[in-house]
Amino acid sequence: MASLLQSERITVATLPPTALAATPDAGLPALRMVIAAGEACHPDIARRWSAARRFFNGYGPTEAAVCSALAEYARGGRVLLRTPDGP
């Protein structure tokens, strides 16, 4: 995954936390934003991937390919979810 992100100069990626956990986060200068979605995101994954870029935790029902809630991870904070219109 890291070689694809690097070679294609991906700037925004939405990936499940399991994929993020197995992918090195260093050496990806083009990657500016990561959205973790599809399963619960462990805070360690959020901390690691937010060190050099914006990191969002997304949530949506498994029955549809939509994101119904999204929250940006603030370094040192918790991995939260909120609706797009507020807390």
TIDRENLUM-370480 format. One record per residue: residue number from 1; residue in one letter; x, y, z of N, C-alpha, C, O, CB in turn. Coordinates in steps of 0.001 Angstrom, whole numbers, plus 500000, padded with zeros to 6 digits. Last residue first. Glycine has a CB too. Example, Ala and Ser with C-alpha at 12.3 -4.5 7.8 and 13.67 -1.06 7.14 Angstrom:
@seq = 2&type = S&n_X = 512850&n_Y = 497750&n_Z = 507080&ca_X = 513670&ca_Y = 498940&ca_Z = 507140&c_X = 512900&c_Y = 500030&c_Z = 507870&o_X = 513409&o_Y = 501138&o_Z = 508039&cb_X = 514084&cb_Y = 499402&cb_Z = 505725;
@seq = 1&type = A&n_X = 513190&n_Y = 494310&n_Z = 507800&ca_X = 512300&ca_Y = 495500&ca_Z = 507800&c_X = 513200&c_Y = 496700&c_Z = 507800&o_X = 514236&o_Y = 496681&o_Z = 508465&cb_X = 511308&cb_Y = 495527&cb_Z = 509046;
//
This chain:
@seq = 87&type = P&n_X = 478167&n_Y = 518362&n_Z = 517188&ca_X = 478570&ca_Y = 517272&ca_Z = 518094&c_X = 477533&c_Y = 516196&c_Z = 518237&o_X = 477747&o_Y = 515227&o_Z = 518966&cb_X = 478883&cb_Y = 517816&cb_Z = 519442;
@seq = 86&type = G&n_X = 477402&n_Y = 518970&n_Z = 513636&ca_X = 477704&ca_Y = 519342&ca_Z = 515016&c_X = 478051&c_Y = 518141&c_Z = 515861&o_X = 478214&o_Y = 517034&o_Z = 515347&cb_X = 476538&cb_Y = 520073&cb_Z = 515629;
@seq = 85&type = D&n_X = 476998&n_Y = 518147&n_Z = 511030&ca_X = 476404&ca_Y = 519404&ca_Z = 511447&c_X = 476720&c_Y = 519796&c_Z = 512881&o_X = 476328&o_Y = 520883&o_Z = 513305&cb_X = 474938&cb_Y = 519333&cb_Z = 511275;
@seq = 84&type = P&n_X = 478172&n_Y = 515606&n_Z = 510666&ca_X = 478746&ca_Y = 516758&ca_Z = 509942&c_X = 478205&c_Y = 518107&c_Z = 510411&o_X = 478871&o_Y = 519125&o_Z = 510218&cb_X = 478481&cb_Y = 516611&cb_Z = 508463;
@seq = 83&type = T&n_X = 478396&n_Y = 514135&n_Z = 513941&ca_X = 477706&ca_Y = 514321&ca_Z = 512686&c_X = 478293&c_Y = 515525&c_Z = 511982&o_X = 478866&o_Y = 516394&o_Z = 512640&cb_X = 476192&cb_Y = 514489&cb_Z = 512900;
@seq = 82&type = R&n_X = 481402&n_Y = 512609&n_Z = 515148&ca_X = 480316&ca_Y = 513571&ca_Z = 515273&c_X = 479621&c_Y = 513636&c_Z = 513934&o_X = 480183&o_Y = 513242&o_Z = 512912&cb_X = 480830&cb_Y = 514980&cb_Z = 515721;
@seq = 81&type = L&n_X = 483747&n_Y = 510780&n_Z = 517041&ca_X = 482843&ca_Y = 510865&ca_Z = 515903&c_X = 481828&c_Y = 511942&c_Z = 516192&o_X = 481442&o_Y = 512161&o_Z = 517340&cb_X = 482149&cb_Y = 509506&cb_Z = 515617;
@seq = 80&type = L&n_X = 487216&n_Y = 510741&n_Z = 518010&ca_X = 485802&ca_Y = 511002&ca_Z = 518210&c_X = 485039&c_Y = 510897&c_Z = 516913&o_X = 485617&o_Y = 510922&o_Z = 515826&cb_X = 485597&cb_Y = 512366&cb_Z = 518822;
@seq = 79&type = V&n_X = 489902&n_Y = 509854&n_Z = 519631&ca_X = 489309&ca_Y = 509576&ca_Z = 518323&c_X = 487807&c_Y = 509670&c_Z = 518513&o_X = 487194&o_Y = 508783&o_Z = 519107&cb_X = 489743&cb_Y = 508157&cb_Z = 517755;
@seq = 78&type = R&n_X = 491254&n_Y = 512553&n_Z = 521608&ca_X = 490612&ca_Y = 511254&ca_Z = 521456&c_X = 490123&c_Y = 511099&c_Z = 520026&o_X = 489952&o_Y = 512081&o_Z = 519303&cb_X = 489442&cb_Y = 511091&cb_Z = 522455;
@seq = 77&type = G&n_X = 494460&n_Y = 514221&n_Z = 521375&ca_X = 493049&ca_Y = 514094&ca_Z = 521744&c_X = 492543&c_Y = 512668&c_Z = 521610&o_X = 493317&o_Y = 511715&o_Z = 521513&cb_X = 492204&cb_Y = 515011&cb_Z = 520892;
@seq = 76&type = G&n_X = 496936&n_Y = 514453&n_Z = 520373&ca_X = 496818&ca_Y = 514404&ca_Z = 521820&c_X = 495393&c_Y = 514228&c_Z = 522294&o_X = 495148&o_Y = 514100&o_Z = 523494&cb_X = 497387&cb_Y = 515639&cb_Z = 522414;
@seq = 75&type = R&n_X = 495737&n_Y = 516142&n_Z = 517561&ca_X = 496874&ca_Y = 515477&ca_Z = 518217&c_X = 496755&c_Y = 515585&c_Z = 519721&o_X = 496508&o_Y = 516659&o_Z = 520270&cb_X = 498210&cb_Y = 516082&cb_Z = 517752;
@seq = 74&type = A&n_X = 492474&n_Y = 515500&n_Z = 516691&ca_X = 493381&ca_Y = 516544&ca_Z = 517166&c_X = 494498&c_Y = 515870&c_Z = 517932&o_X = 494238&o_Y = 515103&o_Z = 518860&cb_X = 492639&cb_Y = 517597&cb_Z = 518056;
@seq = 73&type = Y&n_X = 490857&n_Y = 514226&n_Z = 513945&ca_X = 491625&ca_Y = 513870&ca_Z = 515130&c_X = 492558&c_Y = 515017&c_Z = 515460&o_X = 493339&o_Y = 515457&o_Z = 514617&cb_X = 492417&cb_Y = 512551&cb_Z = 514917;
@seq = 72&type = E&n_X = 487681&n_Y = 515152&n_Z = 512835&ca_X = 489116&ca_Y = 515287&ca_Z = 512682&c_X = 489785&c_Y = 514976&c_Z = 514009&o_X = 489328&o_Y = 515413&o_Z = 515065&cb_X = 489493&cb_Y = 516701&cb_Z = 512191;
@seq = 71&type = A&n_X = 484981&n_Y = 513043&n_Z = 512038&ca_X = 485621&ca_Y = 513903&ca_Z = 513033&c_X = 487111&c_Y = 513956&c_Z = 512762&o_X = 487737&o_Y = 512931&o_Z = 512492&cb_X = 485346&cb_Y = 513398&cb_Z = 514471;
@seq = 70&type = L&n_X = 481826&n_Y = 512193&n_Z = 510734&ca_X = 483235&ca_Y = 512422&ca_Z = 510468&c_X = 483793&c_Y = 513348&c_Z = 511536&o_X = 483150&o_Y = 514332&o_Z = 511902&cb_X = 483448&cb_Y = 513015&cb_Z = 509055;
@seq = 69&type = A&n_X = 479137&n_Y = 510205&n_Z = 509567&ca_X = 479744&ca_Y = 510987&ca_Z = 510632&c_X = 481244&c_Y = 511075&c_Z = 510366&o_X = 481848&o_Y = 510142&o_Z = 509837&cb_X = 479453&cb_Y = 510358&cb_Z = 512033;
@seq = 68&type = S&n_X = 478425&n_Y = 508850&n_Z = 507304&ca_X = 477392&ca_Y = 509643&ca_Z = 507956&c_X = 477917&c_Y = 510478&c_Z = 509117&o_X = 477218&o_Y = 511367&o_Z = 509604&cb_X = 476302&cb_Y = 508742&cb_Z = 508444;
@seq = 67&type = C&n_X = 479429&n_Y = 507973&n_Z = 504271&ca_X = 480039&ca_Y = 508380&ca_Z = 505534&c_X = 479032&c_Y = 509298&c_Z = 506214&o_X = 478808&o_Y = 510415&o_Z = 505747&cb_X = 481445&cb_Y = 509096&cb_Z = 505319;
@seq = 66&type = V&n_X = 478430&n_Y = 505068&n_Z = 502429&ca_X = 478317&ca_Y = 506482&ca_Z = 502773&c_X = 479039&c_Y = 506741&c_Z = 504079&o_X = 479235&o_Y = 505834&o_Z = 504888&cb_X = 476837&cb_Y = 506915&cb_Z = 502875;
@seq = 65&type = A&n_X = 477602&n_Y = 502569&n_Z = 501142&ca_X = 478939&ca_Y = 503179&ca_Z = 501020&c_X = 478828&c_Y = 504677&c_Z = 501235&o_X = 479101&o_Y = 505464&o_Z = 500328&cb_X = 479576&cb_Y = 502875&cb_Z = 499626;
@seq = 64&type = A&n_X = 475659&n_Y = 500543&n_Z = 503353&ca_X = 475765&ca_Y = 501529&ca_Z = 502278&c_X = 477170&c_Y = 502127&c_Z = 502282&o_X = 477832&o_Y = 502176&o_Z = 503318&cb_X = 474689&cb_Y = 502645&cb_Z = 502435;
@seq = 63&type = E&n_X = 475757&n_Y = 498834&n_Z = 505477&ca_X = 474850&ca_Y = 498487&ca_Z = 504377&c_X = 474967&c_Y = 499423&c_Z = 503181&o_X = 474434&o_Y = 499130&o_Z = 502111&cb_X = 473430&cb_Y = 498492&cb_Z = 504870;
@seq = 62&type = T&n_X = 477260&n_Y = 499865&n_Z = 507481&ca_X = 477906&ca_Y = 498891&ca_Z = 506595&c_X = 477041&c_Y = 498529&c_Z = 505405&o_X = 477536&o_Y = 497974&o_Z = 504424&cb_X = 478252&cb_Y = 497638&cb_Z = 507362;
@seq = 61&type = P&n_X = 477046&n_Y = 503404&n_Z = 507954&ca_X = 476466&ca_Y = 502067&ca_Z = 508080&c_X = 477106&c_Y = 501103&c_Z = 507080&o_X = 477451&o_Y = 501494&o_Z = 505965&cb_X = 474941&cb_Y = 502120&cb_Z = 507867;
@seq = 60&type = G&n_X = 480056&n_Y = 505125&n_Z = 508924&ca_X = 478862&ca_Y = 504993&ca_Z = 508099&c_X = 478306&c_Y = 503598&c_Z = 508257&o_X = 479032&o_Y = 502689&o_Z = 508659&cb_X = 479168&cb_Y = 505294&cb_Z = 506619;
@seq = 59&type = Y&n_X = 482598&n_Y = 507331&n_Z = 509904&ca_X = 481678&ca_Y = 506262&ca_Z = 510249&c_X = 480516&c_Y = 506289&c_Z = 509287&o_X = 480051&o_Y = 507355&o_Z = 508884&cb_X = 481190&cb_Y = 506390&cb_Z = 511704;
@seq = 58&type = G&n_X = 486045&n_Y = 508335&n_Z = 510178&ca_X = 484736&ca_Y = 508340&ca_Z = 509548&c_X = 483900&c_Y = 507160&c_Z = 509977&o_X = 484425&o_Y = 506117&o_Z = 510365&cb_X = 484876&cb_Y = 508347&cb_Z = 508056;
@seq = 57&type = N&n_X = 488409&n_Y = 510453&n_Z = 511345&ca_X = 487774&ca_Y = 509183&ca_Z = 511646&c_X = 486366&c_Y = 509255&c_Z = 511083&o_X = 485582&o_Y = 510126&o_Z = 511460&cb_X = 487770&cb_Y = 508878&cb_Z = 513189;
@seq = 56&type = F&n_X = 491180&n_Y = 512004&n_Z = 509765&ca_X = 489762&ca_Y = 512001&ca_Z = 510101&c_X = 489309&c_Y = 510579&c_Z = 510388&o_X = 489765&o_Y = 509626&o_Z = 509756&cb_X = 488924&cb_Y = 512619&cb_Z = 508963;
@seq = 55&type = F&n_X = 494041&n_Y = 513967&n_Z = 509815&ca_X = 493502&ca_Y = 512620&ca_Z = 509983&c_X = 492055&c_Y = 512722&c_Z = 510455&o_X = 491746&o_Y = 513428&o_Z = 511415&cb_X = 494359&cb_Y = 511793&cb_Z = 510990;
@seq = 54&type = R&n_X = 496575&n_Y = 515704&n_Z = 508057&ca_X = 495257&ca_Y = 515730&ca_Z = 508708&c_X = 494712&c_Y = 514305&c_Z = 508733&o_X = 494902&o_Y = 513538&o_Z = 507789&cb_X = 494262&cb_Y = 516703&cb_Z = 507961;
@seq = 53&type = R&n_X = 500042&n_Y = 514838&n_Z = 508783&ca_X = 498916&ca_Y = 515143&ca_Z = 507891&c_X = 497634&c_Y = 515256&c_Z = 508695&o_X = 497612&o_Y = 514937&o_Z = 509884&cb_X = 498768&cb_Y = 514062&cb_Z = 506796;
@seq = 52&type = A&n_X = 501953&n_Y = 513781&n_Z = 510405&ca_X = 502419&ca_Y = 514610&ca_Z = 509287&c_X = 501291&c_Y = 515044&c_Z = 508353&o_X = 501545&o_Y = 515557&o_Z = 507263&cb_X = 503463&cb_Y = 513857&cb_Z = 508494;
@seq = 51&type = A&n_X = 500534&n_Y = 512449&n_Z = 512462&ca_X = 501772&ca_Y = 513169&ca_Z = 512765&c_X = 502184&c_Y = 514126&c_Z = 511650&o_X = 502722&o_Y = 515195&o_Z = 511939&cb_X = 502889&cb_Y = 512183&cb_Z = 513023;
@seq = 50&type = S&n_X = 498404&n_Y = 510849&n_Z = 512001&ca_X = 498141&ca_Y = 512294&ca_Z = 512040&c_X = 499406&c_Y = 513107&c_Z = 512280&o_X = 499351&o_Y = 514336&o_Z = 512299&cb_X = 497125&cb_Y = 512611&cb_Z = 513122;
@seq = 49&type = W&n_X = 499224&n_Y = 508218&n_Z = 512170&ca_X = 498931&ca_Y = 508761&ca_Z = 510844&c_X = 498668&c_Y = 510258&c_Z = 510845&o_X = 498705&o_Y = 510883&o_Z = 509785&cb_X = 497750&cb_Y = 508057&cb_Z = 510262;
@seq = 48&type = R&n_X = 499606&n_Y = 507926&n_Z = 514997&ca_X = 500695&ca_Y = 507666&ca_Z = 514038&c_X = 500435&c_Y = 508350&c_Z = 512702&o_X = 501330&o_Y = 508996&o_Z = 512156&cb_X = 500869&cb_Y = 506154&cb_Z = 513821;
@seq = 47&type = R&n_X = 497084&n_Y = 508534&n_Z = 516098&ca_X = 498280&ca_Y = 509298&ca_Z = 516477&c_X = 499384&c_Y = 509147&c_Z = 515433&o_X = 500015&o_Y = 510127&o_Z = 515038&cb_X = 498793&cb_Y = 508843&cb_Z = 517854;
@seq = 46&type = A&n_X = 495480&n_Y = 506546&n_Z = 514874&ca_X = 495221&ca_Y = 507977&ca_Z = 514644&c_X = 496443&c_Y = 508815&c_Z = 514985&o_X = 496798&o_Y = 509720&o_Z = 514229&cb_X = 494017&cb_Y = 508448&cb_Z = 515474;
@seq = 45&type = I&n_X = 496632&n_Y = 504268&n_Z = 515994&ca_X = 496641&ca_Y = 504446&ca_Z = 514531&c_X = 496423&c_Y = 505917&c_Z = 514200&o_X = 497108&o_Y = 506471&o_Z = 513340&cb_X = 495544&cb_Y = 503563&cb_Z = 513848;
@seq = 44&type = D&n_X = 496064&n_Y = 504660&n_Z = 518695&ca_X = 497461&ca_Y = 504567&ca_Z = 518252&c_X = 497585&c_Y = 504777&c_Z = 516744&o_X = 498541&o_Y = 505396&o_Z = 516277&cb_X = 498053&cb_Y = 503205&cb_Z = 518639;
@seq = 43&type = P&n_X = 493218&n_Y = 504542&n_Z = 518829&ca_X = 493920&ca_Y = 505826&ca_Z = 518974&c_X = 495385&c_Y = 505792&c_Z = 518537&o_X = 495900&o_Y = 506801&o_Z = 518055&cb_X = 493851&cb_Y = 506272&cb_Z = 520402;
@seq = 42&type = H&n_X = 491685&n_Y = 502549&n_Z = 516299&ca_X = 492411&ca_Y = 502604&ca_Z = 517561&c_X = 493167&c_Y = 503934&c_Z = 517650&o_X = 493701&o_Y = 504403&o_Z = 516645&cb_X = 493390&cb_Y = 501399&cb_Z = 517691;
@seq = 41&type = C&n_X = 488582&n_Y = 502713&n_Z = 514855&ca_X = 489969&ca_Y = 503151&ca_Z = 514720&c_X = 490612&c_Y = 503270&c_Z = 516096&o_X = 490130&o_Y = 504011&o_Z = 516952&cb_X = 490049&cb_Y = 504498&cb_Z = 513967;
@seq = 40&type = A&n_X = 486256&n_Y = 500333&n_Z = 513641&ca_X = 486729&ca_Y = 501184&ca_Z = 514745&c_X = 488216&c_Y = 501485&c_Z = 514576&o_X = 489001&o_Y = 500614&o_Z = 514200&cb_X = 486471&cb_Y = 500503&cb_Z = 516117;
@seq = 39&type = E&n_X = 485685&n_Y = 500530&n_Z = 510063&ca_X = 485769&ca_Y = 499800&ca_Z = 511329&c_X = 486280&c_Y = 500760&c_Z = 512391&o_X = 486691&o_Y = 501877&o_Z = 512076&cb_X = 486700&cb_Y = 498541&cb_Z = 511209;
@seq = 38&type = G&n_X = 485280&n_Y = 502305&n_Z = 508045&ca_X = 484954&ca_Y = 500911&ca_Z = 507795&c_X = 485010&c_Y = 500043&c_Z = 509032&o_X = 484451&o_Y = 498947&o_Z = 509055&cb_X = 485870&cb_Y = 500361&cb_Z = 506775;
@seq = 37&type = A&n_X = 488026&n_Y = 504630&n_Z = 507897&ca_X = 486602&ca_Y = 504299&ca_Z = 507879&c_X = 486430&c_Y = 502804&c_Z = 507656&o_X = 487323&o_Y = 502129&o_Z = 507143&cb_X = 485860&cb_Y = 505102&cb_Z = 506781;
@seq = 36&type = A&n_X = 490090&n_Y = 507380&n_Z = 508063&ca_X = 489947&ca_Y = 505987&ca_Z = 508496&c_X = 488458&c_Y = 505696&c_Z = 508560&o_X = 487706&o_Y = 506430&o_Z = 509203&cb_X = 490650&cb_Y = 505723&cb_Z = 509894;
@seq = 35&type = I&n_X = 491559&n_Y = 509440&n_Z = 505824&ca_X = 490275&ca_Y = 509181&ca_Z = 506463&c_X = 490236&c_Y = 507701&c_Z = 506789&o_X = 490337&o_Y = 506860&o_Z = 505896&cb_X = 489066&cb_Y = 509604&cb_Z = 505548;
@seq = 34&type = V&n_X = 494188&n_Y = 511699&n_Z = 505554&ca_X = 493797&ca_Y = 510300&ca_Z = 505649&c_X = 492465&c_Y = 510225&c_Z = 506378&o_X = 492268&o_Y = 510863&o_Z = 507412&cb_X = 494885&cb_Y = 509454&cb_Z = 506378;
@seq = 33&type = M&n_X = 495968&n_Y = 514066&n_Z = 503638&ca_X = 494800&ca_Y = 513755&ca_Z = 504451&c_X = 494499&c_Y = 512268&c_Z = 504384&o_X = 494545&o_Y = 511653&o_Z = 503318&cb_X = 493582&cb_Y = 514569&cb_Z = 503990;
@seq = 32&type = R&n_X = 498316&n_Y = 514250&n_Z = 502192&ca_X = 497966&ca_Y = 515364&ca_Z = 503063&c_X = 496810&c_Y = 515048&c_Z = 504007&o_X = 496676&o_Y = 515679&o_Z = 505055&cb_X = 497619&cb_Y = 516562&cb_Z = 502232;
@seq = 31&type = L&n_X = 500899&n_Y = 512766&n_Z = 500618&ca_X = 499689&ca_Y = 512429&ca_Z = 501358&c_X = 499392&c_Y = 513495&c_Z = 502406&o_X = 500121&o_Y = 513630&o_Z = 503389&cb_X = 499829&cb_Y = 511050&cb_Z = 502021;
@seq = 30&type = A&n_X = 503383&n_Y = 513435&n_Z = 499648&ca_X = 502211&ca_Y = 513956&ca_Z = 498949&c_X = 500920&c_Y = 513752&c_Z = 499748&o_X = 499956&o_Y = 514496&o_Z = 499566&cb_X = 502084&cb_Y = 513291&cb_Z = 497589;
@seq = 29&type = P&n_X = 505273&n_Y = 512083&n_Z = 501259&ca_X = 505165&ca_Y = 513544&ca_Z = 501316&c_X = 503930&c_Y = 514110&c_Z = 500631&o_X = 503471&o_Y = 515187&o_Z = 501012&cb_X = 506374&cb_Y = 514151&cb_Z = 500702;
@seq = 28&type = L&n_X = 505771&n_Y = 509514&n_Z = 502734&ca_X = 504611&ca_Y = 509804&ca_Z = 501888&c_X = 504366&c_Y = 511317&c_Z = 501869&o_X = 503360&o_Y = 511785&o_Z = 502404&cb_X = 503342&cb_Y = 509043&cb_Z = 502398;
@seq = 27&type = G&n_X = 507575&n_Y = 508569&n_Z = 504625&ca_X = 507955&ca_Y = 508592&ca_Z = 503214&c_X = 506804&c_Y = 508817&c_Z = 502260&o_X = 506842&o_Y = 508370&o_Z = 501113&cb_X = 508620&cb_Y = 507326&cb_Z = 502863;
@seq = 26&type = A&n_X = 505579&n_Y = 506680&n_Z = 507012&ca_X = 506677&ca_Y = 507581&ca_Z = 506649&c_X = 506943&c_Y = 507521&c_Z = 505144&o_X = 506584&o_Y = 506551&o_Z = 504477&cb_X = 507960&cb_Y = 507219&cb_Z = 507435;
@seq = 25&type = D&n_X = 503771&n_Y = 504728&n_Z = 507634&ca_X = 503242&ca_Y = 506077&ca_Z = 507406&c_X = 504322&c_Y = 507071&c_Z = 506982&o_X = 503999&o_Y = 508204&o_Z = 506625&cb_X = 502559&cb_Y = 506580&cb_Z = 508660;
@seq = 24&type = P&n_X = 503343&n_Y = 501398&n_Z = 506467&ca_X = 504237&ca_Y = 502432&ca_Z = 507024&c_X = 503722&c_Y = 503824&c_Z = 506675&o_X = 503288&o_Y = 504066&o_Z = 505549&cb_X = 505686&cb_Y = 502253&cb_Z = 506494;
@seq = 23&type = T&n_X = 500459&n_Y = 499506&n_Z = 507209&ca_X = 501158&ca_Y = 500319&ca_Z = 506215&c_X = 502084&c_Y = 501315&c_Z = 506901&o_X = 501660&o_Y = 502011&o_Z = 507824&cb_X = 500152&cb_Y = 501058&cb_Z = 505312;
@seq = 22&type = A&n_X = 498852&n_Y = 498265&n_Z = 509030&ca_X = 499838&ca_Y = 497431&ca_Z = 508345&c_X = 500692&c_Y = 498206&c_Z = 507350&o_X = 501566&o_Y = 497622&o_Z = 506709&cb_X = 499144&cb_Y = 496309&cb_Z = 507633;
@seq = 21&type = A&n_X = 497114&n_Y = 500253&n_Z = 509865&ca_X = 497990&ca_Y = 499623&ca_Z = 510860&c_X = 499113&c_Y = 498838&c_Z = 510203&o_X = 500210&o_Y = 498750&o_Z = 510754&cb_X = 497183&cb_Y = 498702&cb_Z = 511770;
@seq = 20&type = L&n_X = 495672&n_Y = 500726&n_Z = 507520&ca_X = 496582&ca_Y = 501750&ca_Z = 508033&c_X = 497569&c_Y = 501158&c_Z = 509035&o_X = 498741&o_Y = 501534&o_Z = 509043&cb_X = 495791&cb_Y = 502888&cb_Z = 508684;
@seq = 19&type = A&n_X = 494160&n_Y = 498390&n_Z = 507386&ca_X = 495139&ca_Y = 498669&ca_Z = 506331&c_X = 496149&c_Y = 499714&c_Z = 506799&o_X = 497341&o_Y = 499603&o_Z = 506511&cb_X = 494430&cb_Y = 499152&cb_Z = 505048;
@seq = 18&type = T&n_X = 492599&n_Y = 498752&n_Z = 509704&ca_X = 493430&ca_Y = 497555&ca_Z = 509571&c_X = 494508&c_Y = 497765&c_Z = 508512&o_X = 495653&o_Y = 497361&o_Z = 508714&cb_X = 492565&cb_Y = 496334&cb_Z = 509215;
@seq = 17&type = P&n_X = 491138&n_Y = 501115&n_Z = 509167&ca_X = 492228&ca_Y = 501131&ca_Z = 510143&c_X = 493132&c_Y = 499899&c_Z = 510059&o_X = 494330&o_Y = 500007&o_Z = 510324&cb_X = 491657&cb_Y = 501239&cb_Z = 511533;
@seq = 16&type = P&n_X = 490582&n_Y = 501504&n_Z = 505627&ca_X = 490197&ca_Y = 500954&ca_Z = 506928&c_X = 491388&c_Y = 500965&c_Z = 507879&o_X = 492530&o_Y = 500838&o_Z = 507438&cb_X = 489649&cb_Y = 499519&cb_Z = 506773;
@seq = 15&type = L&n_X = 490929&n_Y = 504707&n_Z = 503990&ca_X = 491333&ca_Y = 503319&ca_Z = 504186&c_X = 490817&c_Y = 502807&c_Z = 505523&o_X = 490634&o_Y = 503589&o_Z = 506455&cb_X = 492864&cb_Y = 503181&cb_Z = 504111;
@seq = 14&type = T&n_X = 491173&n_Y = 507185&n_Z = 501755&ca_X = 490225&ca_Y = 506633&ca_Z = 502718&c_X = 490509&c_Y = 505144&c_Z = 502805&o_X = 490353&o_Y = 504409&o_Z = 501830&cb_X = 488726&cb_Y = 506916&cb_Z = 502304;
@seq = 13&type = A&n_X = 493472&n_Y = 509789&n_Z = 501067&ca_X = 493152&ca_Y = 508360&ca_Z = 501025&c_X = 492139&c_Y = 508028&c_Z = 502111&o_X = 492230&o_Y = 508519&o_Z = 503236&cb_X = 494429&cb_Y = 507500&cb_Z = 501196;
@seq = 12&type = V&n_X = 494972&n_Y = 512259&n_Z = 499115&ca_X = 493895&ca_Y = 511960&ca_Z = 500063&c_X = 493552&c_Y = 510489&c_Z = 499924&o_X = 493362&o_Y = 509988&o_Z = 498815&cb_X = 492633&cb_Y = 512862&cb_Z = 499813;
@seq = 11&type = T&n_X = 497163&n_Y = 512135&n_Z = 497405&ca_X = 497088&ca_Y = 513241&ca_Z = 498355&c_X = 496025&c_Y = 513011&c_Z = 499435&o_X = 496161&o_Y = 513515&o_Z = 500550&cb_X = 496798&cb_Y = 514535&cb_Z = 497615;
@seq = 10&type = I&n_X = 499496&n_Y = 509989&n_Z = 495889&ca_X = 498140&ca_Y = 510136&ca_Z = 496421&c_X = 498142&c_Y = 511234&c_Z = 497479&o_X = 499013&o_Y = 511264&o_Z = 498348&cb_X = 497620&cb_Y = 508789&cb_Z = 497018;
@seq = 9&type = R&n_X = 501576&n_Y = 509341&n_Z = 494077&ca_X = 501504&ca_Y = 510652&ca_Z = 494742&c_X = 500088&c_Y = 510967&c_Z = 495222&o_X = 499561&o_Y = 512056&o_Z = 494994&cb_X = 501983&cb_Y = 511753&cb_Z = 493792;
@seq = 8&type = E&n_X = 502041&n_Y = 506878&n_Z = 493146&ca_X = 500942&ca_Y = 507614&ca_Z = 492504&c_X = 500749&c_Y = 509010&c_Z = 493093&o_X = 499873&o_Y = 509763&o_Z = 492666&cb_X = 499648&cb_Y = 506826&cb_Z = 492632;
@seq = 7&type = S&n_X = 504120&n_Y = 506053&n_Z = 494832&ca_X = 504346&ca_Y = 506130&ca_Z = 493384&c_X = 503273&c_Y = 506931&c_Z = 492651&o_X = 503561&o_Y = 507587&o_Z = 491650&cb_X = 504411&cb_Y = 504741&cb_Z = 492804;
@seq = 6&type = Q&n_X = 502880&n_Y = 506182&n_Z = 497445&ca_X = 504063&ca_Y = 506970&ca_Z = 497094&c_X = 504194&c_Y = 507145&c_Z = 495583&o_X = 504361&o_Y = 508267&o_Z = 495104&cb_X = 505321&cb_Y = 506308&cb_Z = 497650;
@seq = 5&type = L&n_X = 500757&n_Y = 504416&n_Z = 497344&ca_X = 500528&ca_Y = 505792&ca_Z = 497790&c_X = 501670&c_Y = 506700&c_Z = 497361&o_X = 501453&o_Y = 507845&o_Z = 496964&cb_X = 500360&cb_Y = 505843&cb_Z = 499312;
@seq = 4&type = L&n_X = 502243&n_Y = 502121&n_Z = 496565&ca_X = 501214&ca_Y = 502679&ca_Z = 495685&c_X = 500930&c_Y = 504131&c_Z = 496055&o_X = 500868&o_Y = 504990&o_Z = 495176&cb_X = 499917&cb_Y = 501843&cb_Z = 495765;
@seq = 3&type = S&n_X = 503845&n_Y = 501725&n_Z = 498818&ca_X = 504485&ca_Y = 501971&ca_Z = 497518&c_X = 503484&c_Y = 502548&c_Z = 496521&o_X = 503856&o_Y = 503392&o_Z = 495706&cb_X = 505096&cb_Y = 500669&cb_Z = 496959;
@seq = 2&type = A&n_X = 501917&n_Y = 501269&n_Z = 500813&ca_X = 502782&ca_Y = 502454&ca_Z = 500888&c_X = 503421&c_Y = 502754&c_Z = 499537&o_X = 503527&o_Y = 503918&o_Z = 499150&cb_X = 503874&cb_Y = 502256&cb_Z = 501950;
@seq = 1&type = M&n_X = 500817&n_Y = 498818&n_Z = 500000&ca_X = 500000&ca_Y = 500000&ca_Z = 500000&c_X = 500868&c_Y = 501256&c_Z = 500000&o_X = 500586&o_Y = 502205&o_Z = 499267&cb_X = 499067&cb_Y = 499992&cb_Z = 501196;
//
